Amino acid sequence: MTRAAVLGSPIAHSLSPILHRAAYAALGLDDWTYERHECAEDGLAAYLAEDFVGLSLTMPLKRVALDLADERSDLAVQAGGANTLVRLPNGGWAADNTDVYGIVQALAEGGVTELEHVVVLGGGATAASSLAAAAQLGARRAILAVRTPERAAATAEVGARFGLTVEVRTLTDLAALLTTDLLFSTLPGDGAAPYADLIADAKIPVFDAIYAPWPTALATAVLTTHGTVVNGFAMLLHQAVRQVTLMTGQTAPVEAMRAAGNTELTRREQARRAAQNPT
């Protein structure tokens, strides 16, 4: 049996097993399994000692994965975190970051292929990957809009490593910051809801990292004005596509993975609504 898995905390609602298992089925990899495990930072080393061939990593493991890996891609080092570990022929581990690829591909599906200036809401790992993706699409300037500017220093440094001029502002300044090519919202939950109408009125494309429940208040507001919204599922899909290729050595079946993910998201949304409105 060939084992891969996703690790993190919390992990119970991860969509990664659905996406990776759909890929294995489409590729005829009948002896491959993909598991889900709750794992804190101090538990990652123990999983690296097991017989996995590949690991997908979510928070809070992306930084520690860099520390524990034997090899690190330049992208993962510059982005300040790895969401992927792949077993090397010598038994060690190679760390990579497929989040940036996922964002670039998601934006391309939404018709966004070139950027000059971006605004990013939030200062965490997804914000860092968003800055890296923006730089790959040609951006040279970025604004990080956050609740606590002093906590965004490390993310701003990521942008600088990719050649961006990064300015850190508070979310309360947002009304003055929306003359831009694209807004990335990496705020958790419905954290962008208080700013939804403001952003919609600016009539700029939006990347919303949330994928469930969907649509968010931000997406609803932007779509009401016939604006462009790229949602987090497209990012999740394409980062998983890249992971499958890295782990299996085969071209990942994008559409089979997309169909499986959409089916699962529909199922979850129906279950959520049923729980809210029991008959």
Rosetta blueprint (number, residue, H / E / L):
1 M L
2 T E
3 R E
4 A E
5 A E
6 V E
7 L E
8 G E
9 S L
10 P L
11 I L
12 A L
13 H L
14 S L
15 L L
16 S H
17 P H
18 I H
19 L H
20 H H
21 R H
22 A H
23 A H
24 Y H
25 A H
26 A H
27 L H
28 G L
29 L L
30 D L
31 D L
32 W E
33 T E
34 Y E
35 E E
36 R E
37 H E
38 E E
39 C L
40 A L
41 E H
42 D H
43 G H
44 L H
45 A H
46 A H
47 Y H
48 L H
49 A L
50 E L
51 D L
52 F E
53 V E
54 G E
55 L E
56 S E
57 L E
58 T L
59 M L
60 P L
61 L L
62 K H
63 R H
64 V H
65 A H
66 L H
67 D H
68 L H
69 A L
70 D L
71 E E
72 R E
73 S L
74 D H
75 L H
76 A H
77 V H
78 Q H
79 A H
80 G L
81 G L
82 A L
83 N L
84 T E
85 L E
86 V E
87 R E
88 L L
89 P L
90 N L
91 G L
92 G L
93 W E
94 A E
95 A E
96 D E
97 N L
98 T L
99 D H
100 V H
101 Y H
102 G H
103 I H
104 V H
105 Q H
106 A H
107 L H
108 A H
109 E H
110 G L
111 G L
112 V L
113 T L
114 E L
115 L L
116 E L
117 H E
118 V E
119 V E
120 V E
121 L E
122 G L
123 G L
124 G L
125 A H
126 T H
127 A H
128 A H
129 S H
130 S H
131 L H
132 A H
133 A H
134 A H
135 A H
136 Q H
137 L L
138 G L
139 A L
140 R L
141 R E
142 A E
143 I E
144 L E
145 A E
146 V E
147 R L
148 T L
149 P H
150 E H
151 R H
152 A H
153 A H
154 A H
155 T H
156 A H
157 E H
158 V H
159 G H
160 A H
161 R H
162 F L
163 G L
164 L L
165 T E
166 V E
167 E E
168 V E
169 R E
170 T E
171 L H
172 T H
173 D H
174 L H
175 A H
176 A H
177 L L
178 L L
179 T L
180 T L
181 D L
182 L E
183 L E
184 F E
185 S E
186 T L
187 L L
188 P L
189 G L
190 D L
191 G L
192 A L
193 A H
194 P H
195 Y H
196 A H
197 D H
198 L H
199 I H
200 A H
201 D H
202 A H
203 K L
204 I L
205 P L
206 V E
207 F E
208 D E
209 A L
210 I L
211 Y L
212 A L
213 P L
214 W L
215 P L
216 T L
217 A H
218 L H
219 A H
220 T H
221 A H
222 V H
223 L H
224 T H
225 T L
226 H L
227 G L
228 T L
229 V E
230 V E
231 N E
232 G H
233 F H
234 A H
235 M H
236 L H
237 L H
238 H H
239 Q H
240 A H
241 V H
242 R H
243 Q H
244 V H
245 T H
246 L H
247 M H
248 T H
249 G L
250 Q L
251 T L
252 A L
253 P L
254 V H
255 E H
256 A H
257 M H
258 R H
259 A H
260 A H
261 G H
262 N H
263 T H
264 E H
265 L H
266 T H
267 R H
268 R H
269 E H
270 Q H
271 A H
272 R H
273 R H
274 A H
275 A H
276 Q H
277 N L
278 P L
279 T L
